[in-house]
Amino acid sequence: QEFSGDKVVYWAALPHTANAPDMRHTPDMRFPSVGAYLPRWYGQCYLSIGFTCDHGAISTGSGKTLTHPPPAPDWFEQPLGNVRVDQFAV
C-alpha cells in the first residue's frame, strides 16, 4: 500500500476493527483492538464499517453460542439472506 497507493481492506469482526483503545472482553481482560492502532497509521483515511450477514451463531468462547437472528426488514443487510449461496460473493 505504501508503494502502490492501493486501498487496503482489513476484514474482521466488528470489535476488532473498531477504534477501541480500551476494549473490554471480560471484566479482567482489556486491551486495545486492532482498530485502535490503524487510525494511527492511516489517519483520517481509516474507516470501520459494520454489517451483519443475515443470521447465524456466534461463539462466546466458553463452549456456548449465541444465536444471531436475521436482520430487521429495514436493515440494508436483509436482502443478503435471500441470495442463494452459489450466487453470493463479497
C-alpha positions, 0 to 999 in steps of 0.5 A: 500500500505504501508503494502502490497507493492501493486501498487496503481492506482489513476484514474482521469482526466488528470489535476488532476493527473498531477504534477501541483503545480500551476494549473490554472482553471480560471484566479482567481482560482489556486491551486495545483492538486492532482498530485502535492502532490503524487510525494511527497509521492511516489517519483520517483515511481509516474507516470501520464499517459494520454489517451483519450477514443475515443470521447465524451463531456466534461463539462466546468462547466458553463452549456456548453460542449465541444465536444471531437472528436475521436482520430487521426488514429495514436493515440494508443487510436483509436482502443478503439472506435471500441470495442463494449461496452459489450466487453470493460473493463479497 
